[in-house]
Amino acid sequence: MGDFRPGPPQLRPGRALAHTAGAAGSGSPHRSDGRPPQTPRGARRSDPDGRSGTTPPVPGRPTSFFGFPLAGLLGLVAFPALLFALITWQVVADGPLLRLDGRLSRAVVHPDRFSELLSDLGNIQVAVPVLVIVIGYAVHRGRASGTDRWWLPPAAAAVLMALVPAIVVPLKDWTARPGTPAVPPAVGYFPSGHTATAAIAYGSATLLLLPWLRSRAARRGAVAGCAVVVLAVSFGLVRRGYHWPLDVVASWCLATALLTSLRLVLSRSTRRRSSGTPSSRTGPS
């Protein structure tokens, strides 16, 4: 009574469990008759995640992605999808958002060689080979690790990349949005295929690499590098006049929803793989 110190309860040798005759001062948390206590703190076994039991419990496998709970990641699928639908509706209905889009484009467009080089990073011939190389690396590391479902992450990334033209091309045909004055008269510029290709290719490559990067700094650097490349491609496309700003923003929304879905798939695969390894069952030796 009266012991209300903050923090988790700690064992106090000898007296904490010395409630029977002959146990006082023994220095052992066991009963005086030699049998272990009914709820032995000292004999606590590993928890289901393979970690020794402690109070408070040690967190299990990661349930967040850069600060977002995995359950909250569903919002990163729903919100971009709704925003994409809103932008598409404005494009099809020639809504007021397009007038703002036109003014922004006229203020930004200034074709030059540098912006063209940046936009070229979104070419299929550049972005897809990068993803293929990373997929090969992920296959090699996954097979070498001997884990189950090692094939799932690279296969999911390949399928996601294949979905990009299957989604973008019909949308281009349906919306039939004309290009900016800086390009020859044509239709089919919404959404931006280069932006979607860059975001999915470089984003999927980054997600495949994250489990194999040991330090937090390396993982953050990979994510930051991916974001810089995608933003550079987007800026180059708008600056060169290849796309309206809304074309690029719509592809951001589409890519965010798709990459978040991929992240959820990879997270489930990682938890299954980790729970099936001997080290996760027995803890560190």
C-alpha positions in Angstrom: 0.0 0.0 0.0 1.2 3.5 -0.7 3.8 2.3 -3.3 2.6 4.4 -6.3 5.9 5.0 -8.1 5.6 5.7 -11.8 6.8 3.1 -14.3 6.3 -0.6 -14.7 6.4 -2.8 -11.5 9.8 -4.2 -10.8 10.9 -7.3 -8.9 12.2 -6.6 -5.4 14.3 -9.5 -4.3 13.3 -11.3 -1.1 10.4 -9.3 0.2 8.2 -8.8 -2.8 6.9 -12.4 -2.7 7.8 -13.2 0.9 4.3 -13.6 2.4 4.9 -17.0 3.9 7.0 -18.1 6.8 10.6 -18.9 6.0 10.6 -16.9 2.8 11.6 -13.5 4.2 15.1 -12.5 3.2 15.5 -15.5 0.9 16.4 -13.2 -2.0 14.4 -15.5 -4.4 11.1 -14.8 -6.0 10.1 -18.5 -5.5 7.9 -19.9 -2.8 9.4 -21.3 0.4 8.5 -24.8 -0.5 10.7 -24.7 -3.6 7.9 -24.6 -6.1 7.6 -21.7 -8.6 4.9 -19.1 -7.9 1.6 -19.3 -9.7 2.4 -16.2 -11.8 6.2 -16.2 -11.9 7.6 -13.0 -13.4 11.1 -14.3 -13.5 10.0 -17.4 -15.5 8.1 -15.5 -18.2 8.6 -17.1 -21.6 8.8 -15.6 -25.0 5.7 -13.9 -26.4 4.1 -15.1 -29.7 6.3 -12.6 -31.6 9.4 -14.3 -30.3 10.4 -11.6 -27.8 10.9 -12.2 -24.1 7.9 -11.0 -22.1 8.3 -7.6 -20.4 6.0 -5.1 -18.9 5.0 -3.0 -20.8 5.1 -5.5 -23.7 7.6 -5.0 -26.4 6.0 -3.9 -29.7 5.5 -6.7 -32.3 6.2 -6.5 -36.0 5.9 -3.0 -37.5 2.4 -1.8 -37.8 3.2 1.6 -39.3 4.8 3.0 -42.4 6.7 6.2 -41.7 4.4 7.1 -38.9 1.1 6.0 -40.5 -0.7 3.0 -38.9 -1.3 0.3 -41.4 -5.0 0.7 -40.8 -4.7 4.4 -41.5 -3.0 3.6 -44.8 -6.4 2.7 -46.1 -7.1 6.4 -46.0 -4.2 6.9 -48.4 -6.0 4.8 -50.8 -9.5 6.3 -50.4 -8.6 10.0 -50.3 -6.4 10.0 -53.5 -9.0 7.9 -55.3 -11.7 10.5 -54.4 -9.4 13.4 -55.4 -8.6 11.6 -58.7 -12.3 11.2 -59.4 -12.9 14.9 -58.7 -10.2 16.0 -61.1 -11.4 13.6 -63.8 -14.9 14.9 -63.4 -13.6 18.5 -63.9 -11.7 17.5 -67.0 -14.7 15.7 -68.6 -17.2 18.4 -67.6 -14.8 21.3 -68.5 -15.2 22.6 -65.0 -13.9 25.8 -63.4 -10.8 23.9 -62.1 -9.6 23.8 -65.6 -9.4 27.6 -65.9 -7.2 27.7 -62.9 -5.1 24.9 -64.4 -4.7 26.9 -67.6 -3.5 30.0 -65.8 -1.0 28.0 -63.8 0.3 26.3 -66.9 0.8 29.6 -68.7 2.8 30.9 -65.7 5.1 27.9 -65.5 5.7 26.7 -69.0 9.1 27.7 -70.3 10.5 25.0 -72.6 14.2 24.3 -72.3 16.6 21.5 -72.5 16.8 20.9 -68.8 13.1 20.5 -68.3 13.1 18.0 -71.2 15.8 16.0 -69.7 13.9 15.8 -66.4 10.7 14.7 -68.2 12.7 12.0 -69.9 13.2 10.3 -66.5 9.6 9.2 -66.8 10.1 7.4 -70.1 9.3 3.7 -70.1 12.8 3.1 -71.5 14.3 4.7 -68.4 12.0 4.0 -65.5 11.0 0.4 -66.2 14.6 -1.0 -66.5 15.3 0.5 -63.1 12.4 -1.4 -61.6 13.4 -4.6 -63.5 16.9 -4.4 -61.9 15.5 -3.9 -58.4 13.1 -6.8 -59.0 16.0 -9.0 -59.9 17.8 -7.9 -56.8 14.8 -8.6 -54.6 14.4 -12.1 -56.2 18.0 -12.9 -55.5 17.9 -11.7 -51.9 14.5 -13.4 -51.3 15.7 -16.7 -52.6 18.9 -16.5 -50.7 17.1 -15.8 -47.4 15.2 -19.1 -47.8 11.9 -17.5 -46.6 8.4 -18.4 -47.7 6.6 -16.2 -50.2 9.9 -14.6 -51.3 8.4 -14.3 -54.7 5.4 -12.2 -53.7 7.0 -8.7 -53.4 8.7 -8.7 -56.8 5.6 -10.3 -58.4 3.3 -7.7 -56.9 5.6 -4.9 -58.1 5.7 -6.3 -61.6 1.9 -6.7 -61.7 1.4 -3.1 -60.5 3.7 -1.8 -63.2 1.7 -3.7 -65.8 -1.5 -2.1 -64.5 -0.3 1.4 -65.3 -0.9 1.3 -69.1 -4.1 -0.8 -68.5 -5.5 2.1 -66.4 -4.0 5.1 -68.0 -4.6 4.4 -71.7 -8.4 3.9 -71.4 -8.6 7.1 -69.3 -6.7 9.0 -72.0 -9.1 7.8 -74.7 -12.2 8.5 -72.6 -11.3 12.0 -71.4 -9.6 13.1 -74.7 -8.1 16.1 -73.1 -6.2 18.4 -75.5 -2.6 19.2 -74.8 -1.1 22.5 -74.0 -0.2 25.1 -76.6 3.4 24.0 -76.4 2.7 20.7 -78.0 1.2 19.8 -81.4 -2.6 19.7 -81.5 -3.7 16.3 -80.1 -5.9 14.7 -77.4 -5.3 12.1 -74.8 -3.1 14.0 -72.3 -5.1 13.1 -69.1 -3.7 11.6 -66.9 0.0 12.0 -67.4 1.4 8.6 -68.4 5.0 9.7 -67.8 4.2 10.8 -64.2 2.4 7.6 -63.5 5.2 5.5 -65.0 7.8 7.3 -62.9 5.9 7.2 -59.7 5.0 3.5 -60.0 8.4 2.3 -61.3 10.6 4.3 -58.8 8.1 3.9 -56.0 7.8 0.2 -56.4 11.6 -0.2 -56.6 11.9 1.8 -53.3 9.3 -0.4 -51.5 11.2 -3.5 -52.7 14.5 -2.2 -51.4 13.3 -1.0 -48.0 13.3 -4.4 -46.2 16.9 -5.0 -47.3 18.2 -1.6 -46.1 19.6 -2.0 -42.6 19.7 1.6 -41.3 16.9 4.0 -40.9 19.0 6.7 -42.6 19.3 4.5 -45.7 15.6 3.8 -45.8 14.8 7.5 -45.4 17.3 8.4 -48.1 15.7 5.9 -50.5 12.3 7.3 -50.0 13.5 10.9 -50.3 15.4 10.0 -53.4 12.3 8.5 -55.0 10.2 11.5 -54.1 12.8 13.9 -55.6 13.0 11.9 -58.9 9.2 11.8 -59.2 8.9 15.5 -58.5 11.6 16.3 -61.0 9.8 14.4 -63.7 6.5 16.2 -62.8 8.2 19.6 -62.9 9.9 18.8 -66.2 6.6 17.7 -67.8 4.8 20.9 -66.8 7.7 23.2 -67.4 8.3 21.8 -70.9 4.6 22.1 -71.6 4.1 18.4 -72.2 1.2 18.3 -69.7 -1.2 20.5 -67.8 -0.6 20.6 -64.0 -3.8 18.7 -63.4 -2.6 15.9 -65.6 0.3 15.5 -63.3 -1.6 15.9 -60.0 -4.1 13.2 -61.2 -1.3 10.8 -61.8 0.1 11.5 -58.3 -3.3 10.6 -56.9 -3.5 7.4 -58.9 0.1 6.4 -58.0 -0.4 7.1 -54.3 -3.4 4.8 -54.2 -1.7 2.0 -56.1 1.6 2.3 -54.2 -0.3 2.3 -50.8 -2.1 -0.9 -51.9 1.3 -2.4 -52.8 2.7 -1.4 -49.4 -0.1 -3.1 -47.6 0.5 -6.3 -49.6 4.2 -6.2 -48.9 3.6 -5.5 -45.2 1.4 -8.6 -44.8 3.9 -10.7 -46.7 6.7 -9.5 -44.4 4.7 -10.3 -41.2 4.0 -13.8 -42.5 7.6 -14.4 -43.5 8.9 -13.1 -40.2 6.5 -15.2 -38.1 7.5 -18.3 -40.0 11.3 -18.1 -39.4 13.0 -19.9 -36.6 14.5 -16.7 -35.2 11.1 -15.1 -34.8 9.8 -18.1 -32.8 12.7 -18.5 -30.4 14.1 -15.0 -30.2 17.8 -14.0 -30.4 20.3 -16.6 -29.3 
